[in-house]
Amino acid sequence: MALSPDDKDFFAKVENGLKLAIQRLYEQKAANNEMAIISVNGEIKHVSARELLEKEKQEKH
């Protein structure tokens, strides 16, 4: 079953909202010098939120 244009627009908005929420979470954790818990290929990792933000910033450029 194909998605209608309205459904595609809705899912795009949800995806963008989730990305924004994750970005803000990492920013808040970085401001408090906290670790972020992520999954890499099913393996749980604890990484610096600041490092995640720096890596994301480098990948955008």
Secondary structure, 3 states (H helix, E strand, C coil): CCCCHHHHHHHHHHHHHHHHHHHHHHHHHHHCCCEEEEEECCEEEEEEHHHHHHHHHHHHC
